[in-house]
């Protein structure tokens, strides 16, 4: 194990090699808090069309974040975008941000140049076909199929956008029945993953969230052994240092064997006892409200 400070200073290529040497990584990274970030950091760009400026900045930021993770050795990114609640947020927001945002994965030059430069294969998962079919937003499906077709032969990285993947039970049930009818056998998890995602995928390695602690929109890929991380700042603020700290923790701090407590020294046991007694009132995930926004309670800070 190398020291954290040394890991933070390594060239990006060396970090990527260390990450890749530990196995193919599937990272779930829902980029949350984007409107908050946009208002705070890009207020001068709002102009007369808030949603257009917001979408432009969000796409630029998302490409930057994806590139940073791919540069650091991540092979597959799952990016949950939105669930069924989007359809209840008003026609203008649903169309301008949700639907137009999806269309721009196929038409926006920033996205398309990124997919080409990084050799990224784009796919979508979730119930987007069933939800959008027969609605005024059915036209979006053509854009999704187009970008999947255009990038199908890219091999360096995968980028999966989760669209209406928040209630997968019905889809999985249907896929199970279809598999049984076709093969006269109950599908195992691998078969369901192939049917749902279109290919084999290993379990999720890391989930990087923001705001209240919760994980979501990664059907069939959660093993219970994925490492969970939650940033204090909205996702668009992620820095290379933050990402490297997460990767270091994942690579070196989560897989060590617990000690034999009967073999620990009195001094070690004293440290452990004092640490737990000192922090026994604290629980990770407890927060506070400020401006009607939830913030994590950090240490004893008020």
DADAPE-V316289 format. One record per pair of residues at least 4 apart in sequence whose C-alpha atoms are under 8 Angstrom apart, sorted by sequence separation. I is the first residue (numbers start at 1). GAP is how many residues later the second one is. D is the distance in Angstrom with one decimal. If there is no record, write none. Layout:
I:GAP:D + I:GAP:D
This chain:
2:4:6.7 + 3:4:6.3 + 4:4:6.2 + 5:4:6.5 + 6:4:6.4 + 10:4:6.3 + 11:4:6.6 + 12:4:6.2 + 13:4:6.2 + 14:4:6.3 + 15:4:6.2 + 16:4:6.1 + 17:4:6.0 + 18:4:6.6 + 19:4:7.2 + 20:4:6.0 + 33:4:6.2 + 34:4:6.0 + 35:4:6.2 + 36:4:6.2 + 37:4:5.9 + 38:4:5.1 + 39:4:5.1 + 42:4:7.0 + 46:4:5.0 + 49:4:6.4 + 50:4:6.0 + 51:4:6.0 + 52:4:6.2 + 53:4:6.2 + 54:4:6.0 + 55:4:6.1 + 56:4:6.4 + 57:4:6.2 + 58:4:6.0 + 59:4:6.2 + 60:4:6.3 + 61:4:6.2 + 62:4:6.1 + 63:4:6.0 + 64:4:6.2 + 65:4:6.4 + 66:4:6.1 + 67:4:5.9 + 68:4:6.4 + 69:4:6.7 + 70:4:4.8 + 82:4:6.4 + 84:4:7.6 + 85:4:6.9 + 87:4:7.7 + 89:4:6.5 + 90:4:6.0 + 91:4:6.0 + 92:4:5.8 + 93:4:5.5 + 94:4:4.9 + 95:4:4.8 + 96:4:5.1 + 97:4:5.3 + 98:4:6.4 + 99:4:6.3 + 100:4:6.2 + 101:4:6.9 + 102:4:7.6 + 103:4:6.5 + 104:4:4.8 + 107:4:7.8 + 108:4:6.2 + 109:4:5.8 + 110:4:6.2 + 111:4:6.2 + 112:4:6.3 + 113:4:6.0 + 114:4:5.9 + 115:4:5.6 + 116:4:6.6 + 127:4:6.1 + 128:4:5.9 + 129:4:5.7 + 131:4:7.9 + 132:4:7.8 + 133:4:7.7 + 134:4:6.2 + 139:4:7.5 + 140:4:6.6 + 141:4:6.2 + 142:4:6.1 + 143:4:6.3 + 144:4:6.3 + 145:4:6.1 + 146:4:6.1 + 147:4:6.2 + 148:4:5.7 + 168:4:6.1 + 169:4:6.1 + 170:4:6.2 + 171:4:6.1 + 172:4:6.1 + 173:4:6.4 + 174:4:6.2 + 175:4:6.0 + 176:4:6.2 + 177:4:6.2 + 178:4:6.2 + 179:4:5.9 + 180:4:4.7 + 181:4:7.8 + 187:4:5.6 + 188:4:6.4 + 189:4:6.1 + 190:4:6.3 + 191:4:6.2 + 192:4:5.9 + 193:4:5.8 + 194:4:4.8 + 195:4:7.2 + 197:4:7.9 + 209:4:7.4 + 218:4:6.6 + 222:4:6.9 + 231:4:7.0 + 233:4:6.3 + 234:4:7.7 + 238:4:6.3 + 239:4:6.4 + 240:4:6.1 + 241:4:6.1 + 242:4:6.3 + 243:4:6.2 + 244:4:5.9 + 245:4:6.2 + 246:4:6.2 + 247:4:6.0 + 248:4:5.9 + 249:4:4.9 + 250:4:5.8 + 251:4:7.6 + 252:4:7.4 + 259:4:7.9 + 260:4:6.8 + 264:4:6.1 + 265:4:6.3 + 266:4:6.0 + 267:4:6.3 + 268:4:6.3 + 269:4:6.0 + 270:4:6.0 + 271:4:6.1 + 272:4:6.3 + 273:4:6.1 + 274:4:5.9 + 275:4:6.3 + 276:4:5.7 + 282:4:8.0 + 289:4:5.3 + 290:4:6.6 + 297:4:6.7 + 2:5:6.6 + 10:5:6.4 + 20:5:7.5 + 37:5:7.8 + 38:5:6.8 + 69:5:5.6 + 70:5:6.4 + 89:5:6.3 + 93:5:6.8 + 94:5:6.3 + 95:5:5.9 + 96:5:7.0 + 106:5:7.5 + 107:5:7.1 + 114:5:8.0 + 115:5:4.7 + 132:5:5.8 + 133:5:5.2 + 179:5:7.5 + 180:5:4.9 + 187:5:6.3 + 193:5:7.4 + 194:5:4.4 + 209:5:7.6 + 233:5:7.7 + 238:5:7.0 + 248:5:7.3 + 249:5:6.5 + 250:5:7.9 + 259:5:7.6 + 264:5:6.5 + 289:5:4.7 + 290:5:7.2 + 297:5:7.4 + 19:6:7.9 + 47:6:7.7 + 88:6:8.0 + 105:6:6.0 + 106:6:6.9 + 114:6:7.8 + 115:6:7.1 + 132:6:5.0 + 179:6:7.2 + 180:6:5.4 + 193:6:7.0 + 194:6:5.1 + 209:6:7.5 + 288:6:5.7 + 289:6:6.2 + 46:7:5.6 + 87:7:6.2 + 104:7:7.7 + 105:7:7.3 + 115:7:7.9 + 179:7:7.1 + 180:7:6.9 + 193:7:6.2 + 194:7:7.6 + 287:7:6.3 + 288:7:5.4 + 7:8:7.4 + 45:8:6.4 + 46:8:7.3 + 86:8:6.0 + 132:8:7.9 + 179:8:6.3 + 193:8:7.0 + 207:8:7.3 + 287:8:5.3 + 288:8:6.4 + 132:9:7.6 + 287:9:4.1 + 288:9:6.3 + 176:10:6.9 + 190:10:6.8 + 286:10:6.1 + 287:10:4.6 + 66:11:7.8 + 176:11:6.2 + 285:11:6.4 + 286:11:5.8 + 86:12:7.3 + 129:12:7.0 + 285:12:7.6 + 284:13:7.9 + 38:16:6.5 + 82:16:7.7 + 176:16:7.1 + 175:17:7.0 + 204:17:5.6 + 213:17:6.9 + 229:17:7.3 + 282:17:7.6 + 203:18:4.6 + 204:18:5.8 + 35:19:7.3 + 38:19:7.4 + 202:19:7.1 + 203:19:6.0 + 204:19:7.2 + 207:19:7.0 + 209:19:7.7 + 211:19:7.0 + 38:20:7.8 + 124:20:7.4 + 172:20:7.2 + 175:20:6.9 + 201:20:7.7 + 203:20:6.2 + 205:20:7.6 + 206:20:5.3 + 207:20:6.3 + 208:20:6.2 + 209:20:6.1 + 210:20:4.9 + 211:20:7.2 + 175:21:7.6 + 205:21:4.7 + 206:21:4.8 + 207:21:4.9 + 208:21:4.8 + 209:21:4.5 + 210:21:5.0 + 211:21:7.0 + 204:22:5.8 + 205:22:6.3 + 206:22:5.9 + 207:22:6.1 + 208:22:5.7 + 209:22:6.3 + 210:22:6.6 + 203:23:7.8 + 206:23:7.5 + 208:23:7.4 + 210:23:7.1 + 211:23:7.4 + 227:23:6.8 + 34:24:6.9 + 124:24:8.0 + 172:24:7.4 + 210:24:6.0 + 122:25:6.8 + 123:25:5.6 + 210:25:6.2 + 122:26:5.4 + 209:26:7.4 + 121:27:7.2 + 193:27:6.5 + 227:27:7.9 + 192:28:7.8 + 193:28:7.8 + 122:29:6.1 + 121:30:4.9 + 122:30:7.2 + 31:31:7.7 + 120:31:6.8 + 121:31:5.6 + 189:31:7.3 + 121:32:7.0 + 121:33:4.9 + 131:33:7.6 + 120:34:5.4 + 121:34:6.4 + 119:35:5.0 + 120:35:6.5 + 121:35:7.7 + 123:35:7.6 + 125:35:6.7 + 128:35:5.6 + 107:36:7.9 + 115:36:7.4 + 119:36:6.1 + 120:36:6.0 + 121:36:6.2 + 122:36:6.1 + 123:36:6.4 + 124:36:5.3 + 125:36:6.3 + 126:36:5.8 + 127:36:6.8 + 128:36:5.6 + 103:37:5.9 + 106:37:5.7 + 119:37:5.3 + 120:37:4.7 + 121:37:4.9 + 122:37:5.0 + 123:37:4.8 + 124:37:4.8 + 125:37:5.1 + 126:37:5.2 + 127:37:5.2 + 128:37:7.9 + 99:38:7.0 + 102:38:7.0 + 105:38:7.8 + 106:38:6.8 + 118:38:7.0 + 119:38:6.4 + 120:38:5.5 + 121:38:6.2 + 122:38:5.9 + 123:38:6.4 + 124:38:5.9 + 125:38:6.1 + 126:38:5.1 + 127:38:6.0 + 105:39:7.6 + 118:39:7.3 + 120:39:6.6 + 122:39:7.7 + 124:39:6.8 + 125:39:8.0 + 126:39:3.9 + 100:40:7.9 + 103:40:5.3 + 106:40:6.6 + 125:40:6.7 + 126:40:7.5 + 99:41:6.5 + 102:41:7.6 + 103:41:6.9 + 106:41:4.9 + 127:41:7.4 + 51:42:7.9 + 55:42:6.6 + 95:42:7.8 + 102:42:7.3 + 105:42:7.0 + 126:42:7.0 + 52:44:7.6 + 127:44:7.2 + 206:44:7.8 + 51:45:6.7 + 51:46:6.7 + 55:46:7.0 + 27:47:7.3 + 63:47:7.5 + 25:48:8.0 + 26:48:7.0 + 29:48:6.9 + 30:48:7.6 + 31:48:7.3 + 63:48:6.8 + 25:49:5.5 + 26:49:6.5 + 27:49:6.3 + 28:49:5.9 + 29:49:6.2 + 30:49:5.0 + 31:49:7.8 + 24:50:7.4 + 25:50:5.6 + 26:50:4.8 + 27:50:5.0 + 28:50:4.6 + 29:50:5.3 + 30:50:5.1 + 31:50:7.8 + 60:50:6.9 + 166:50:7.1 + 24:51:6.2 + 25:51:6.4 + 26:51:5.9 + 27:51:6.1 + 28:51:6.1 + 29:51:7.2 + 30:51:6.7 + 59:51:7.6 + 63:51:7.0 + 67:51:7.7 + 166:51:5.2 + 168:51:6.6 + 24:52:8.0 + 26:52:7.3 + 28:52:7.7 + 59:52:7.5 + 165:52:5.4 + 19:53:7.2 + 20:53:5.6 + 165:53:7.6 + 19:54:5.5 + 20:54:7.4 + 165:54:7.5 + 16:55:6.6 + 18:55:7.9 + 19:55:7.3 + 162:55:6.9 + 16:56:4.3 + 17:56:6.6 + 15:57:6.0 + 16:57:3.9 + 13:58:7.5 + 15:58:7.2 + 16:58:7.6 + 12:59:7.0 + 13:59:7.1 + 12:60:6.2 + 232:63:7.5 + 232:64:7.0 + 126:70:8.0 + 125:71:7.2 + 125:72:6.0 + 213:72:5.9 + 124:73:7.9 + 212:73:6.9 + 79:80:7.3 + 81:80:6.3 + 82:80:7.1 + 83:80:6.2 + 84:80:5.6 + 75:81:7.2 + 76:81:5.8 + 77:81:6.2 + 78:81:6.1 + 79:81:5.9 + 80:81:5.6 + 81:81:5.4 + 82:81:5.7 + 83:81:4.1 + 75:82:5.0 + 76:82:4.6 + 77:82:4.9 + 78:82:4.7 + 79:82:4.8 + 80:82:4.0 + 81:82:5.8 + 82:82:6.1 + 83:82:6.2 + 84:82:7.2 + 212:82:7.1 + 74:83:7.8 + 75:83:6.4 + 76:83:6.0 + 77:83:6.1 + 78:83:6.1 + 79:83:5.8 + 80:83:6.5 + 82:83:7.9 + 83:83:5.4 + 211:83:6.9 + 212:83:7.8 + 76:84:7.7 + 78:84:6.9 + 211:84:6.9 + 212:84:7.6 + 80:85:7.6 + 211:85:7.5 + 70:87:7.3 + 80:137:6.2 + 78:140:7.7 + 65:171:7.5 + 68:172:7.3 + 65:173:7.5 + 62:174:7.4 + 69:174:7.8 + 61:175:6.4 + 26:176:7.0 + 28:176:7.1 + 26:177:6.9 + 27:177:6.0 + 32:177:7.5 + 33:177:7.5 + 24:178:7.8 + 26:178:4.9 + 27:178:5.8 + 28:178:6.3 + 29:178:6.1 + 30:178:7.2 + 31:178:7.6 + 32:178:6.2 + 33:178:8.0 + 25:179:7.3 + 26:179:5.3 + 27:179:4.9 + 28:179:4.7 + 29:179:5.1 + 30:179:6.4 + 31:179:8.0 + 32:179:8.0 + 25:180:5.7 + 26:180:6.8 + 27:180:5.9 + 28:180:6.3 + 29:180:6.4 + 25:181:7.9 + 27:181:7.6 + 28:190:7.4 + 37:197:6.6 + 36:198:7.6 + 37:199:6.8 + 34:200:6.8 + 37:200:7.6 + 33:201:4.7 + 34:201:7.2 + 32:202:6.1 + 33:202:6.3 + 34:202:6.4 + 31:203:7.8 + 32:203:5.5 + 33:203:7.4 + 31:204:5.2 + 32:204:7.6 + 30:205:7.9 + 31:205:6.7 + 19:228:7.6 + 22:229:7.5 + 19:232:7.4 + 8:233:6.6 + 8:236:6.2 + 7:237:7.6 + 8:237:7.3 + 4:241:7.5 + 7:241:7.3 + 4:244:6.9 + 1:251:6.5
